[in-house]
Amino acid sequence: MSDKRSYDRAESIEINGKAFHFTPDRKEFIEVLKNKYPNQTVFTKEDLDNVGSVPYWVKHSRYQFKEGAGIFNLSPIFNGGGDTTNYSGAPARVIPITEEVGTPAPVPAGTMIPAAVPQNMPVAAATQNINDLSVKILPEKMSNYVPFGHFKDVKKIIKSKIFFPVFVTGLSGNGKTLMVEQVCAALKRELFRVNITIETDEDDLMGGHTLINGNIMFREGPVIKAMRKGAVLLLDEVDLGSNKLMCLQSVLEGKGYLIKKTGEWVKPATGFTICATANTKGQGSDDGKFIGTQIMNEAMLERFAITMAQEYPPVKTEQRILFKEMELTGAVDEEFCKKLVDWADIIRKTYYEGAIDDVITTRRLVHIVNAFRMFDNKLKSIEMCISRFDEETRASILDLYSKIDAGVDLNELKGENPLDENGGSEYNEEDV
């Protein structure tokens, strides 16, 4: 693996009077960018996010790449330094924003328009483009979904079409997000899911100026679109956000939102409501289990009408979840499912008592079941799915499973080695 900090100083150029060094990580990012957007030198934040998170050196004022809200001109990198120019050598020009959203400004003669994304570029999930208001953003209904917990309560709220913000909290992997998605799927209600991070800001939520066909125009964000369509807005992992989420205050009150960049006041359509999910109750993580969670502003938390504490499903329900997951392949090992659930239940009780630092989630049990489908080996499936835990925890919970299931032998795992005693491969030619 190359050292991200090392580089050849001979590969440095001057940009706006500052030395720009082509370190390995920068070269890698630039190469991916060139391959994805050939002949393009001006990029939106969305463009850059499509190849990875926007690097710090792109946003830094040192090189003056930023030309507006969410607009970055990287032509100096592609042209070998100097002033901000495009491939042809003519100065790049940003088209002024029009007063009417969505209407391109007239382009003066001789203006160099930054290259648009080629029409033949692949677009992920193009069938559900949120920028097309005629497209319904409906979550897919899972045939094997087993409702539990607050499913009925959430369903009543969303079915009522009354604005009633809900805060759903609970440990990781207990089906909070999936519950909201499946409620909307069952009711055929549109759902706009936004995954919150520490970097999520007003532009990400409400919208901002972006480059469209060579013109800078305002593009509405998921919150505004959900309000216009009377859809359900899901703020996933909301406790990872910063104080920039305070832009949602008026939205959480059901009153609407003033788009400051256009001057339009948007009122929510009937049916619009908000669900937020989080691993904490907005007070941070004292035990350090959920790194990055923030102490949320009390004024924001107060705007959620109710808080639902989601627990892991009861034993019988969790067994049904695993049965149905196995049924997808037509092969169900009921006994294995029961033992897995009993095992997870004991670990969770031990975790709540503070005697162990990790817990087996419902999501992880599903991972184990799916691994078992492929490998047809109980211990191997379990071991592979819990390998993220530290060695001591992994060993103790593996030992616990061996006590629950007398049919397994931990020595089977100790003997697994891809190389024979002579250093050769144990695989046969037909395996390749």
PEJO-V74240 format. One record per pair of residues at least 24 apart in sequence whose C-alpha atoms are under 7 Angstrom apart, sorted by sequence separation. I is the first residue (numbers start at 1). GAP is how many residues later the second one is. If there is no record, write none. Layout:
BEGIN
i->(I:I)
gap->(GAP:GAP)
END
This chain:
BEGIN
i->(45:44:45:315:44:43:44:151:155:159:43:379:42:43:192:42:41:42:41:42:41:192:230:238:196:230:238:239:191:192:193:194:195:196:227:228:229:230:231:232:233:234:235:236:237:238:141:190:191:192:193:194:195:196:200:227:228:230:231:232:233:234:235:236:237:239:139:189:190:191:192:193:194:195:196:198:202:227:230:231:232:233:234:235:236:193:197:198:201:239:326:141:196:197:198:201:322:18:41:139:140:141:196:202:227:139:226:16:138:322:15:138:253:312:138:249:252:138:139:240:137:138:240:241:136:137:239:240:246:239:239:343:15:343:339:15:16:339:13:14:15:16:13:14:15:42:40:40:39:37:165:163:116:116:115:114:177:113:176:172:163:165:166:167:168:169:170:171:161:162:163:164:165:166:167:168:169:170:161:163:164:165:166:167:168:169:170:104:161:169:169:102:101:102:101:97:95:96:97:95:176:167:174:166:174:70:71:165:166:167:168:169:170:69:70:165:166:167:168:169:170:164:166:167:168:169:170:168:150:149:149:149:148:44:44:146:144:144:174:173:174:173:174:173)
gap->(25:26:26:26:27:28:28:28:28:28:29:29:30:30:30:31:32:32:33:33:34:34:38:38:39:39:39:39:40:40:40:40:40:40:40:40:40:40:40:40:40:40:40:40:40:40:41:41:41:41:41:41:41:41:41:41:41:41:41:41:41:41:41:41:41:41:42:42:42:42:42:42:42:42:42:42:42:42:42:42:42:42:42:42:42:43:43:43:43:43:43:44:44:44:44:44:44:45:45:45:45:45:45:45:45:46:46:47:47:47:48:50:50:50:51:51:51:52:52:52:53:53:53:53:54:54:54:54:54:55:57:58:61:61:65:66:66:66:67:67:67:67:68:68:68:72:74:75:76:80:87:91:97:98:99:100:100:101:101:107:108:108:108:108:108:108:108:108:109:109:109:109:109:109:109:109:109:109:110:110:110:110:110:110:110:110:110:111:111:111:112:115:116:116:117:119:120:120:120:121:134:137:137:138:138:139:139:139:139:139:139:139:139:140:140:140:140:140:140:140:140:141:141:141:141:141:141:142:160:161:162:164:165:166:167:175:180:181:187:188:188:189:189:190)
END
